[in-house]
């Protein structure tokens, strides 16, 4: 609010109080209203058909440049004098702010003034030629358009200057914006979670692939032994099996009878008829019969 710096022993006149002090307060109030809701019809001010060619402007409130334009009781307007003899005619219904001055008083100079100045409104009816000619000034708000014929009238209410509808749209827009921002936050959170999960999956795949790389003792997740064991349940390396089998007899190899006996018995040899053509070897083989060592011989 703009302020007036009054000073000590200042002699105030009516301009100081009326034009400056009250005007500053009023302008500040108007600015608040303009910033908050703008111009338009806040509520009511519907125009309805009455009897004959009369229309009724219902109570309501509008704002223009921060000024409150109020119709505190229904107002009836007679349009019978405006109806055309033929064809049709458009009538525009508008409303504007004005002060209602009353409470006359005599002042010291002997002049009479109206002491009170209340906020009020004025309803204006303009024919189409007046509207096109610019008779509606910038302080007015159009509330309805009326189509007159010689026998009837129809009323079309204006919709684009209704503050309640505009405020609902603003509120809806704010809610929609809030909901969109909420969904964006949820999507960003989901994106973060998905990114983290992808990272974890990628790491798991990398670790798994590293586990599958062959080493000298491990293939994948299965441990492979490097030696034959009677207790291990793990598989054994190919080269170990090959080494063990390479010292065994080939499957087409065969042993004679003496060789087979020598594999199962302790034995001693004795040469018979040494140096003679009939020289032979006697094999003394031993075995246990309970606690008794028994022997038998075989000559080869």
KAFENPE-V180026 format. One line per field, one symbol per residue. ss: DSSP state (a for helix, b for strand, c for the rest). A space follows every 10 residues. Layout:
ss: ???
//
This chain:
ss: cccccccccc cccaaaaaaa aaaaaaaaaa aaaaaacccb bbbbccbbbc cccbbbbccb bbbbccbbbb bcccbbbbca aacccccbbb bbbbbbbbbb bbbbbbcccc cbbbbbbbbb bbbbbbbaaa aacccccccb bbbbbbbbbc ccbbbbbccc cbaaaaaaaa aaaaaaaaaa aaaaaaaaaa aaaaaaaaaa aaaaaaaaaa accccccbbc cbbbbccccc ccccbbcaaa aaaaaacccc ccccccaaaa aacccbbbbb bbcccccccb bbbbbbbbbc cbbbbbbbbc
//
